[in-house]
Amino acid sequence: MQKFQENATFNHVIEPDIKGHVTQNHPLKGNWKKIFFKNQNPIILELGCGKGEYSVGLARKFADKNFIGVDIKGARIWKGAKISFEEKLTNIAFLRTQIEMINSFFDENEVDEIWITFPDPQMKKCRAKKRLTSSGFLLRYQKILKHNGVVHLKTDSLFLYKYTNAVVNLNNLPIIKNSPNLYAENWVDEILSIKTYYEKLHIDEGDAINYISFNLNKNCELKEPDFEMN
């Protein structure tokens, strides 16, 4: 409760009435740059941001970009909100909402990039539509991303990594970078080197971190693969 109460005092934490925005758009939709950030810098979303470690890490490195961490769990968001408040970062915000409702908060072409960092892989076939890289979610992203906007997936789940590759290949989406073992590669850059607390635990345990980034064309019709883990 203390975390929820403190979230309410942060100007950079947006906690809308979720039920009230299922069928209507939020006032910030289409206005994030003008009203909230008050600049014309690119907007990058982190979906399912958890404690916001990745969003905070990116905001520290890139003052010329705006970052928004999205998660439904207010207690998780509090951590990143608290750190960014104490560090006086002005290029970051946190939005508490379900990712299924993302189109109520962002307008067409309003977003430049999307990061999906260590989401629940939703391995049961009956929950395929819940995977954040499914064709259903990509259709949502397609509406808010600029043409050929970038989607990044970073995960410890080999299942989700292979599934996402299947989605990308089926829909002929241009791949930018692709690695089944990110930190074994020589091309790891400063963005990809940001590590969350749980990511560090996975690395310490010897788990491979999988990564893929690709362009999402606005005009392509997205199809869902019939995926089974090999």
C-alpha positions in Angstrom: 0.0 0.0 0.0 2.9 2.4 0.7 4.2 1.8 -2.8 0.8 2.5 -4.3 0.5 5.7 -2.3 4.0 6.8 -3.4 3.2 6.1 -7.0 0.3 8.5 -6.8 2.7 11.3 -5.8 5.0 10.8 -8.9 4.1 13.0 -11.9 5.8 10.5 -14.2 3.5 7.6 -13.2 0.3 7.4 -15.2 -2.4 5.2 -13.5 -5.6 5.6 -15.4 -9.0 4.2 -14.4 -8.4 1.0 -16.4 -12.1 0.0 -16.7 -12.9 3.5 -17.8 -10.5 3.4 -20.7 -11.5 0.1 -22.3 -13.7 1.8 -24.8 -12.3 5.3 -24.9 -8.9 6.8 -25.6 -6.7 8.3 -22.9 -6.1 12.1 -23.1 -2.3 11.5 -23.6 -3.0 9.4 -26.8 -1.3 11.2 -29.6 0.0 13.9 -27.1 2.9 12.2 -25.2 5.5 14.5 -26.9 3.5 17.7 -26.7 1.9 17.4 -23.3 4.0 15.0 -21.3 7.6 15.1 -22.5 7.3 18.5 -24.1 9.8 17.6 -26.8 9.9 15.9 -30.2 12.3 13.1 -29.3 11.5 9.4 -30.3 9.3 7.4 -28.0 10.4 3.9 -26.9 8.1 1.5 -25.0 9.1 -1.3 -22.7 6.1 -3.7 -22.5 5.8 -5.7 -19.3 8.5 -3.6 -17.8 8.3 -5.0 -14.3 10.5 -2.9 -12.0 11.5 -0.8 -14.9 15.2 -1.6 -14.8 15.6 -1.7 -18.6 13.6 1.6 -19.1 15.7 3.3 -16.5 18.9 2.0 -18.0 18.0 3.2 -21.4 16.9 6.6 -20.1 20.2 7.1 -18.4 22.1 6.4 -21.6 19.9 8.3 -24.1 18.8 11.7 -22.9 17.6 12.4 -26.5 14.9 9.8 -26.4 11.7 9.3 -24.4 11.1 6.0 -22.6 7.8 4.6 -21.2 7.6 1.5 -19.1 4.3 -0.3 -19.3 3.1 -2.8 -16.7 -0.1 -3.7 -14.9 1.6 -4.2 -11.5 1.9 -1.0 -9.6 4.1 -2.4 -6.9 6.6 -3.4 -9.6 6.5 0.0 -11.4 7.2 1.7 -8.1 10.8 0.6 -8.1 11.7 2.2 -11.5 9.6 5.2 -10.7 11.4 5.8 -7.4 14.8 5.4 -8.9 14.1 7.7 -11.9 12.5 10.3 -9.5 15.6 10.3 -7.3 17.9 10.6 -10.3 15.8 13.4 -11.7 15.4 11.6 -15.1 13.0 13.7 -17.2 12.9 11.4 -20.2 11.0 8.5 -18.6 7.4 7.7 -17.7 5.6 4.7 -16.4 2.1 3.6 -17.5 0.1 1.2 -15.5 -2.2 -0.7 -17.8 -2.8 -4.0 -19.5 -0.8 -4.4 -22.7 -4.0 -5.5 -24.4 -5.2 -1.9 -24.1 -2.1 -0.3 -25.5 -4.0 1.2 -28.5 -6.1 3.3 -26.1 -2.9 5.1 -25.0 -0.9 5.6 -28.2 -1.8 7.0 -31.5 -0.8 5.8 -35.0 2.9 6.4 -35.7 3.5 7.7 -32.2 6.0 5.0 -31.1 9.5 4.4 -32.7 10.5 1.2 -30.9 9.2 -1.5 -28.6 11.2 -3.5 -26.1 9.8 -6.8 -24.7 12.1 -7.9 -21.9 11.8 -11.3 -20.3 8.0 -11.7 -20.6 6.0 -14.8 -19.5 6.5 -17.2 -22.4 3.0 -18.6 -22.1 4.1 -22.0 -23.2 0.7 -23.7 -23.2 -0.8 -23.8 -26.7 -4.1 -22.5 -25.5 -2.4 -19.4 -24.3 -0.6 -18.6 -27.5 -2.6 -15.4 -28.0 -1.2 -14.1 -24.6 2.4 -14.2 -25.9 3.6 -10.7 -26.4 5.2 -11.5 -29.8 2.1 -13.3 -31.2 0.5 -12.0 -34.4 -2.4 -10.6 -32.3 -0.1 -8.4 -30.2 2.0 -7.5 -33.3 -1.2 -6.2 -34.9 -1.6 -3.9 -31.9 2.0 -2.7 -32.2 1.6 -2.2 -35.9 -1.0 0.4 -35.3 1.1 2.6 -33.0 4.6 2.0 -34.4 6.0 4.1 -37.2 6.4 2.3 -40.5 9.2 -0.2 -40.1 9.4 0.5 -36.4 11.6 -1.8 -34.4 10.5 -4.6 -32.0 13.1 -6.1 -29.6 12.7 -9.3 -27.7 15.1 -10.3 -25.0 14.3 -13.5 -23.1 15.7 -16.5 -21.2 13.0 -18.7 -22.7 14.3 -20.7 -25.7 10.6 -21.6 -26.4 9.6 -18.0 -26.8 12.7 -17.1 -28.8 12.0 -20.0 -31.3 8.3 -19.1 -31.4 9.1 -15.5 -32.2 11.4 -16.5 -34.9 8.6 -18.6 -36.4 6.3 -15.6 -36.3 8.9 -13.4 -37.9 9.8 -15.9 -40.6 6.2 -16.7 -41.5 5.4 -13.0 -42.0 8.7 -12.2 -43.8 9.6 -9.5 -41.3 13.1 -8.1 -41.8 15.4 -9.3 -39.0 17.9 -6.7 -37.6 19.8 -8.9 -35.1 19.2 -12.4 -34.0 21.1 -14.5 -31.4 20.3 -17.6 -29.3 23.1 -16.7 -26.9 23.4 -13.0 -26.8 26.4 -12.6 -24.5 28.5 -15.1 -26.4 28.4 -12.8 -29.4 31.0 -10.1 -30.2 28.4 -7.5 -31.4 26.8 -6.9 -28.0 26.4 -3.1 -27.8 25.7 -0.7 -24.9 21.9 -1.1 -25.3 22.0 -4.8 -25.2 24.5 -4.9 -22.3 21.9 -3.5 -19.9 21.0 -6.3 -17.5 18.1 -6.6 -15.1 18.5 -8.2 -11.7 16.8 -11.5 -12.8 18.8 -11.5 -16.1 22.0 -11.4 -14.1 20.7 -14.4 -12.0 20.1 -16.4 -15.3 23.5 -15.5 -16.6 25.2 -16.6 -13.3 23.3 -19.9 -13.6 24.7 -20.4 -17.1 21.5 -19.8 -18.9 21.7 -18.4 -22.5 20.0 -15.1 -23.1 18.1 -15.0 -26.4 17.6 -11.9 -28.5 15.9 -10.9 -31.7 15.0 -7.5 -33.2 13.0 -6.9 -36.4 11.1 -4.3 -38.4 7.4 -4.3 -38.3 6.0 -3.2 -41.7 2.7 -1.4 -41.4 1.3 -2.8 -44.6 1.9 -6.5 -44.0 -0.9 -8.9 -43.0 0.2 -10.8 -40.0 -0.4 -14.5 -39.7 0.0 -16.9 -36.7 2.3 -19.9 -37.1 1.3 -23.4 -36.0 4.2 -23.7 -33.7 5.4 -26.7 -31.8 8.7 -26.7 -29.9 11.2 -29.0 -31.7 
